[in-house]
Structure formats: C-alpha cells, structure tokens
Amino acid sequence: MISYIRQIHEFIVMERTMVMKITIIGSGYVGLVTGTCFAEMGNDVICMDVDKAKIDGLKNGIIPIYEPGLEEMVRRNIKEERMVFTTDIKEAVEGSLFCFIAVGTPPGEDGSADLQYVLSVARDIGMNMNGYRVIVDKSTVPVGTAERVRDTIKNALKERGANFEFDVVSNPEFLKEGAAIEDFMKPDRVVIGTDNVRTAELMKELYSPFMRKNYRVITMDVRSAELTKYAANCMLATRISFMNEMANVCERCGADIDMIRTGIGSDTRIGHDFLFAGAGYGGSCFPKDVKALLRTAQELGHDAKILNAVEEVNAAQKELVVKKVMKHFGGDVRSKTFAIWGLSFKPKTDDMREAPSVVIINKLIDGGARIQAFDPEAVKEAKKIIPESTSVKYYENAYKTLEAADAMILVTEWGSFREPDFEKIKKLMKGSVIFDGRNLYNPKFVRSFGFTYYSIGRP
C-alpha cells in the first residue's frame, strides 16, 4: 500500500511539473465558467463545443450568457493564451489529461434527465483518447450515469481495438447563477466521487489552488456524489416552496411572512438562506432536478411525497400573482396594460428557463391584457420565448414600461428596482396599483404615495 501511494504521488508530481491540461466539453453555462476559472489559475484549458457559431463568438470574446465578471475573465485568459476554443473533439481529447463533460441534461417528457448528449460525448472521448484520461462528469446526472459513461468509453475503445486506462469521476457543480465566478473561485465545498485513490489525489491536486484558505474537498463514492447534487438542489427548492406555503397561510390569518422568516431564520439549525417568499422558483436547476429526482424515486418504486408537494406548490405559486391581479380587476383584464419589471428567473442572470414571468405574462395575454416589459439583461432571451407582438412590447428602460399602465408587476428583484422613484411612477402610470411578486418594498411606504399595493404573505 505504501508503495502504491508513493507511485501515486510520483505520478502527480510528474504531471504537476507541467501545466495541468484540461478539456471542457460543452461551453454552456457550467462548462464556460468551469473552464474560465481553471484557466484563471494558470492551467491550459481547451473549451470544446459542437456549436460553431458559439465557438467563433467565444474566440472573439463574445460571451453567449450573462454572468457578472465572466466576460472580462474570458478575454484575459484568451489574451494570455491559457484558454482556447475549438469544435475539434480529437484535438480537445488528445491534448488533455482531464476531460470534463459539461453538456446539457434536459428533462424528458417523463421528467427524467436526458443523457443522450453525455453518452455521445463519452463515445467521442473513447474514440479519440490516446492515453490515460480522467473523465469528469460535471453535468448534473442521475445515479448510475458514471457506470454508463464508463461502459460507453469501453465499448468505443473496443471498437477501435485500443486499450487505454481511464477513470470516471463525478464532480457535481454547485454554482449560483449571478455569483458563479465567486462560487467556483471560493467554493464552500468540492465534491469528488471516485473509487480510485489515484484519481482522488489527481482531482484534489487540480482543485488545490482554490483551497488556499479553506480545505473543503469532500471525497465519496461515485453514486453518492451523483445523488448529492440532486439532494442539494431539491432541499433548497423545498425551503422555497415551504416558505411560499407559509406565505399563503399568512395571507389567510393576517400574519407577516417577513416576520416568520426572521423568527425561524434565527434558529441556527435553519438559517436565513432560501427562506424568501415570492412568485416561485425557476431557472435551469431546481425545476429540472426536482423532476429528475422524482423520476429516479419512481423508477426505484418509491413515492417521494415531499418532492411531489414541492413541485405542486411551486407551480401554483407562479400563478398566485395573476390570481391577485384578476381579483383586483374583477376577473376582467381585457384592454388593461401591465408594466412588468423583471423577466429572468432571478437577478444577475439572463436565464429565462422556467421563469415565473413567462407564466404571468402568458396568463395575462390569454386574458386579453397588454404587456410592457423590461429587464436589465434578459430581454433578448425573453423575446425568444414570448416574441414581440401587439400584446407584448419590450423596453430598454424600466420607467418607459410604466407609461399609461394600469398596474405595475415586479417579478424579479434586480438591485436597480429596489429604490425606485415612486412619485415618478405615480405620474407615469394611468392606474395606481403595484403587485410586488418578491416582497421588495415596504407596504406602508408604497401606500403613502397613494398606491394600492399587493405583496406575498404580508398583511
């Protein structure tokens, strides 16, 4: 055993005498952030994607997503030649020790994670590897995926008549959109799922530059690592849905959800994070991962009652603002104009996936209303989902949306919306009602300007 450990350290020292070479396959949100942060620490990074237009744009420093700080970091690492972009899978796989799989796993019709892209990449790696490789599952994948990736690579090698050694690792990401750079550079934990001591040491060495102040690498078996990602997101989704459920109780009994949050958040066993009531959660992770874990539980013969409830509460919460609107206007919003502030599912991102704004806008349009919408970053993405029409207009300024509006609906809590000029808002609007889907404003303060004000779970 001592001899084996010595061999491992000698192998790592040999690799570390050269710059760590890393390939990231999939240059979407997770892949691009991961590759950029590794390059920032001095590694040579190849970002590979099959989308030629995206790669051509990245070569010129054009970032396909909005994430604070990412564009500057990408441009810097391109300039300093630590980061290159390619559509050539052979070049990418042959040039790196670590091959990260960071492609999408979209939900299928039954809610399960679609692994076709992950397994396609695994086959491409097997068809092009020319020596020992560490294959890292960075994509969010269900339990058992590492075995499927391993079998796919083995079959590709067999087809080639090749026999190279490789290891498959589960290394789930825990990035918050809007704070992804900070999360990666200063992680609260790095989970490494592997059954191989050598591979664990290689992965620890790869992440060591991010552990200078706090060593928070957690190693475990592969299946536990795969499930940890889903468990984390589903727990956070549960907290949000729980608070939204409590907000509905508050509205019926006259309690204040903000006071409830303060009261339970001060309990160290609970904490304050993810206890804000609002219009429901969205994005690329929580909705997809709750559905995927539900599907996994079903396949294992288990009825996951809590997760079913989490999903049901969230779906209903996205319609709560519309119900408040309909009640205020007596069930008829025909010919009414609504100013929408915020389109992305959360601030500091342009991500529109599963965004509550989509549900709210579509419901109001179906009722015959007109929409005037603004978001600091997400208008371009919003137009892809809800194109401009006679019913929907997008603006480049929040106050322009208010002109002749019967009501304003705040959907996303961007910082620029926190301290608006309510006197100006009152003058611009035709009506005088505000629906606050994120409890951003003080009810008494807003009402002092003559507004009728609705929020979530507050008297």
C-alpha positions, 0 to 999 in steps of 0.5 A: 500500500505504501508503495502504491501511494508513493507511485501515486504521488510520483505520478502527480508530481510528474504531471504537476511539473507541467501545466495541468491540461484540461478539456471542457466539453460543452461551453454552456453555462457550467462548462464556460465558467468551469473552464474560465476559472481553471484557466484563471489559475494558470492551467491550459484549458481547451473549451470544446463545443459542437456549436460553431457559431458559439465557438467563433463568438467565444474566440472573439470574446463574445460571451453567449450568457450573462454572468457578472465578471465572466466576460472580462475573465474570458478575454484575459485568459484568451489574451494570455493564451491559457484558454482556447476554443475549438469544435475539434473533439480529437484535438480537445481529447488528445491534448488533455489529461482531464476531460470534463463533460459539461453538456446539457441534461434536459428533462424528458417528457417523463421528467427524467434527465436526458443523457443522450448528449453525455453518452455521445460525448463519452463515445467521442472521448473513447474514440479519440483518447490516446492515453490515460484520461480522467473523465469528469462528469460535471453535468448534473446526472442521475445515479448510475450515469458514471457506470454508463459513461464508463461502459460507453468509453469501453465499448468505443475503445473496443471498437477501435481495438485500443486499450487505454486506462481511464477513470470516471469521476463525478464532480457535481457543480454547485454554482449560483447563477449571478455569483458563479465566478465567486462560487467556483473561485471560493467554493464552500465545498468540492465534491469528488466521487471516485473509487480510485485513490489515484484519481482522488489525489489527481482531482484534489491536486487540480482543485488545490489552488482554490483551497488556499484558505479553506480545505473543503474537498469532500471525497465519496463514492461515485453514486453518492456524489451523483445523488448529492447534487440532486439532494442539494438542489431539491432541499433548497427548492423545498425551503422555497416552496415551504416558505411560499406555503407559509406565505399563503397561510399568512395571507389567510390569518393576517400574519407577516411572512417577513416576520416568520422568516426572521423568527425561524431564520434565527434558529441556527439549525435553519438559517436565513438562506432560501427562506424568501417568499415570492412568485416561485422558483425557476431557472435551469436547476431546481425545476429540472432536478426536482423532476429528475429526482422524482423520476429516479424515486419512481423508477426505484418504486418509491413515492417521494411525497415531499418532492411531489408537494414541492413541485405542486406548490411551486407551480401554483405559486407562479400563478398566485400573482395573476390570481391577485391581479384578476381579483383586483380587476374583477376577473376582467383584464381585457384592454388593461396594460401591465408594466412588468419589471423583471423577466429572468428567473432571478437577478444577475442572470439572463436565464429565462428557463422556467421563469415565473414571468413567462407564466404571468405574462402568458396568463395575462395575454390569454386574458386579453391584457397588454404587456410592457416589459423590461429587464436589465439583461434578459430581454433578448432571451425573453423575446425568444420565448414570448416574441414581440407582438401587439400584446407584448412590447419590450423596453430598454428602460424600466420607467418607459414600461410604466407609461399609461399602465394600469398596474405595475408587476415586479417579478424579479428583484434586480438591485436597480428596482429596489429604490425606485422613484415612486412619485415618478411612477405615480405620474407615469402610470394611468392606474395606481396599483403595484403587485410586488411578486418578491416582497421588495418594498415596504407596504406602508411606504408604497401606500403613502404615495397613494398606491394600492399595493399587493405583496406575498404573505404580508398583511 
